[in-house]
């Protein structure tokens, strides 16, 4: 059993701090819009011999912290908290650790860092950083044309309208800016996933911020693993397999869809340095 750390007094009372075995480890949190390459990056990070990663993409951290943050910020809810705020925040920290990193399921003798995926926004990210000060942000971004075109053909994301998928992608620039402005953040562009030198540079930066050495097996996995592709209606089989031609999929959009994309995604495309060719 792990020893409990004696915390400072709070209003004359004392409470137990986290006893989770991995509670003080650096935390690599991967974020990005679906169809941007987050799956392969998450699994690539998992290949590091000293990283405890469940390799699962889940937004449970975002969802939990959204609820927790509302209770901390809304006066009516905050006044109803049974636990003191520091204890309340600690319980959320422990809940995340227990749900995403069960001690009994760890396959590494002595992990030196944790890693998982959860879609985030700057507001939730700030709260997460308060709970996990050693977090390292890895934000994956991809050309909006490629992402939206892939999402509308995807079995899950295709249930949303073209406009809704544009709105989802347009918000990715918020976390990219957040990572750029943080000394603990790295932005990884999808087109960099096919260049060994750039993969090593970006992942090396992530692992370095977490106090780890880069291991080539992580980049090797990303380079050799085939992506899960989608095919736009009217697109040839050959073109659907050529990742270099994904940015031309706007040619299969209607005039109204191109107008919607420009209106919703234009600012984010410009901010991320992607050209709109129509």
Buried (B, 14 or more C-beta within 10 A) or exposed (E): EEEEEEBEEEEEEEBEBBEBEBBEBBBBBBBBBBBBBBBBBBBBBBBBEBBBBBBEBBBBBBEBBBEBBEBBEEEEEEEEEEEEEEBBBBBBBBBBBEEBBEEEEBEEEEBBBBBBBBBBBEBBBEBBBBBBEBBBBBBBBBBBBBBBBBBBBBEEBBEBEBBBBBBBBBEBBBBBBBBEEBEBBBBBBBBBBEBEEBBBBBBBBBBEBBEBEBBEEBBBBBBEEEBEEBBBEEBEEEBBEEBEBBBBBBEBBEEEBBEBBBEBBEEBBEBBEBEBEE
